[in-house]
Amino acid sequence: MIVTLTVNPSFDRTVELDAPLERGQVQRAVVTGQEPGGKGVNVSRALHAAGCETLAILPGASTDPLVVALEASGIPTATVSIDAPIRSNITLTEPDGTTTKLNDPGVHLSAETVAELIEAVVASCASASWLVLAGSVPPGVPDTFYADLVRAVRAVPSSVGTGLRIAVDSSGAPLAALVASGERVDLVKPNAEELLQLAESQGLDTGSATHEELEADPALAVSLAEALISPALGAVLVTLGSHGAVLVDSDAARFAPAPRIVARSTVGAGDCSLAGYVLADQRGDLPAGRLAQAVAHGAAAASLPGTTVPRLDQTHPEQLVVTTLPRIPAERITL
């Protein structure tokens, strides 16, 4: 089973336009939809769609529309009750796939609620093979939350005995604090912009590089990801938008280009990439296979409207060619 935690979930409303967005003008939507969201929730949705057992942990009342929608779709959930409604985000998608998101900061969580969430995760990990910690942290949650949570999970003997692996998909101060803490995680999944922020937070020299340059040149992404690998961090999966993704671990650096698609919405594509990676690991794939499934899952998600997650038969990892890239120390790269 794969357990996910979404500490800042959202009920995502998607508005699909039939023309480019014009600021200050009145435009009509051609399609609208609403789906349970937040990074970890999206991972659980993608895993469930692929027939993989999952449990989504999140803060929210049992009667909250997001929780009701998750349960109605057959996704097992474990909630820590809060008084306020779960936030709602708005996504605008244009015909060429350009996506604009308006994200609410989320519900303020008390220290007691944070402690209950940690307890719920620790208890659920007894029967889990992967724990996925994903998304931003809402007001009231300290930047050290992910580091504190990983420490609590790793302190339980059963997590060591079952070989529990931990993947983290976050950004900013919470991700930086986790990596700096030295707590052991098996995978982090930044995109190019988040990789730059993480590298800078760890004192790496990123020069004048932009995330667009990293997306277009996988070798640059590899150089920064390589510098982050340590005994406490097993692998870095960097999603590079329409260019594909790189996977760097202690053994090798690999690149898989994205297939050609007609993008409809990129919302949740990175979450589906992470789902594809852990799904492939569950079935015993080697690193190249995990990377191919991650890219295939992300591309399939981007070709679908709104936050729709793909079925397994809509992904085609067998069509992707994974190559091994030279591993060049970050200090030898001119950015």
KAHU-V209252 format. One record per residue. RES is the residue in one small letter. PSI is psi in whole degrees, 0 to 359 (* if undefined). OMEGA is omega in whole degrees, 0 to 359 (none if undefined). Layout:
BEGIN
RES|PSI|OMEGA ; RES|PSI|OMEGA
END
This chain:
BEGIN
m|146|177 ; i|118|179 ; v|135|174 ; t|147|173 ; l|127|173 ; t|100|184 ; v|344|180 ; n|65|183 ; p|169|180 ; s|150|172 ; f|105|191 ; d|121|176 ; r|126|181 ; t|133|178 ; v|116|182 ; e|124|181 ; l|155|178 ; d|5|179 ; a|162|178 ; p|146|179 ; l|131|177 ; e|110|182 ; r|137|177 ; g|2|182 ; q|167|176 ; v|125|178 ; q|150|179 ; r|142|177 ; a|146|175 ; v|332|178 ; v|138|172 ; t|155|179 ; g|165|180 ; q|130|182 ; e|150|171 ; p|138|184 ; g|193|194 ; g|144|190 ; k|310|182 ; g|321|177 ; v|317|179 ; n|322|177 ; v|314|179 ; s|320|178 ; r|317|180 ; a|320|178 ; l|317|180 ; h|319|179 ; a|334|179 ; a|3|178 ; g|20|181 ; c|137|180 ; e|131|182 ; t|159|175 ; l|124|179 ; a|119|178 ; i|135|181 ; l|159|172 ; p|134|179 ; g|150|176 ; a|150|181 ; s|339|180 ; t|0|181 ; d|139|181 ; p|324|179 ; l|314|180 ; v|318|178 ; v|318|180 ; a|320|177 ; l|312|182 ; e|326|179 ; a|331|179 ; s|2|175 ; g|13|180 ; i|117|179 ; p|138|180 ; t|155|170 ; a|121|186 ; t|150|168 ; v|119|190 ; s|138|173 ; i|160|184 ; d|328|186 ; a|155|176 ; p|150|176 ; i|144|184 ; r|163|176 ; s|129|177 ; n|156|179 ; i|133|178 ; t|130|175 ; l|125|178 ; t|137|180 ; e|165|185 ; p|330|181 ; d|7|180 ; g|354|177 ; t|131|186 ; t|130|177 ; t|127|182 ; k|140|174 ; l|105|187 ; n|128|173 ; d|146|180 ; p|335|179 ; g|173|183 ; v|137|175 ; h|125|180 ; l|136|179 ; s|165|177 ; a|325|179 ; e|319|179 ; t|319|178 ; v|316|179 ; a|322|179 ; e|323|178 ; l|317|178 ; i|317|178 ; e|319|181 ; a|319|180 ; v|313|181 ; v|316|180 ; a|323|184 ; s|340|185 ; c|351|182 ; a|330|182 ; s|20|185 ; a|149|173 ; s|328|176 ; w|144|168 ; l|123|179 ; v|117|177 ; l|118|191 ; a|139|172 ; g|177|178 ; s|170|175 ; v|139|183 ; p|175|177 ; p|142|180 ; g|345|181 ; v|126|184 ; p|156|178 ; d|338|180 ; t|7|187 ; f|309|182 ; y|321|177 ; a|317|179 ; d|319|182 ; l|315|179 ; v|319|178 ; r|317|181 ; a|319|180 ; v|316|182 ; r|341|180 ; a|348|181 ; v|121|183 ; p|327|183 ; s|329|180 ; s|329|177 ; v|318|182 ; g|327|181 ; t|357|180 ; g|32|181 ; l|132|175 ; r|147|184 ; i|129|175 ; a|142|182 ; v|129|176 ; d|93|180 ; s|194|182 ; s|174|174 ; g|211|187 ; a|320|180 ; p|319|179 ; l|318|179 ; a|317|180 ; a|323|179 ; l|311|181 ; v|320|180 ; a|338|184 ; s|335|184 ; g|4|175 ; e|142|191 ; r|123|173 ; v|152|185 ; d|335|184 ; l|138|165 ; v|147|185 ; k|79|174 ; p|159|164 ; n|184|186 ; a|316|181 ; e|318|179 ; e|327|177 ; l|317|177 ; l|314|180 ; q|317|181 ; l|316|180 ; a|316|179 ; e|322|181 ; s|335|180 ; q|11|175 ; g|14|178 ; l|146|180 ; d|110|180 ; t|2|178 ; g|226|180 ; s|19|183 ; a|145|175 ; t|163|180 ; h|333|176 ; e|322|178 ; e|321|178 ; l|321|179 ; e|321|184 ; a|342|183 ; d|92|182 ; p|332|180 ; a|325|178 ; l|317|178 ; a|319|179 ; v|319|183 ; s|321|179 ; l|318|179 ; a|321|179 ; e|320|182 ; a|344|180 ; l|340|182 ; i|135|181 ; s|175|175 ; p|336|180 ; a|346|181 ; l|110|188 ; g|321|185 ; a|155|177 ; v|121|175 ; l|113|183 ; v|114|176 ; t|133|187 ; l|37|178 ; g|227|183 ; s|355|180 ; h|344|180 ; g|222|181 ; a|157|173 ; v|149|176 ; l|121|182 ; v|127|173 ; d|191|184 ; s|346|183 ; d|323|188 ; a|168|172 ; a|129|185 ; r|150|179 ; f|136|174 ; a|120|178 ; p|151|179 ; a|145|175 ; p|160|176 ; r|127|178 ; i|165|168 ; v|107|185 ; a|132|176 ; r|323|178 ; s|129|180 ; t|0|181 ; v|124|178 ; g|358|182 ; a|318|178 ; g|324|177 ; d|320|178 ; c|328|175 ; s|315|179 ; l|320|177 ; a|317|179 ; g|321|180 ; y|308|183 ; v|329|176 ; l|315|179 ; a|323|177 ; d|321|179 ; q|324|182 ; r|5|173 ; g|15|180 ; d|149|172 ; l|170|184 ; p|319|180 ; a|320|178 ; g|322|177 ; r|318|180 ; l|316|180 ; a|317|179 ; q|324|178 ; a|313|181 ; v|318|180 ; a|320|179 ; h|317|180 ; g|318|180 ; a|318|179 ; a|320|179 ; a|318|181 ; a|337|180 ; s|355|182 ; l|157|183 ; p|151|174 ; g|227|179 ; t|29|178 ; t|134|178 ; v|146|184 ; p|152|166 ; r|162|182 ; l|325|182 ; d|355|175 ; q|359|178 ; t|147|185 ; h|69|180 ; p|335|182 ; e|344|180 ; q|355|184 ; l|142|178 ; v|116|180 ; v|128|180 ; t|153|176 ; t|130|181 ; l|150|175 ; p|143|179 ; r|111|183 ; i|123|180 ; p|142|184 ; a|326|183 ; e|346|179 ; r|1|179 ; i|132|175 ; t|114|183 ; l|*|none
END
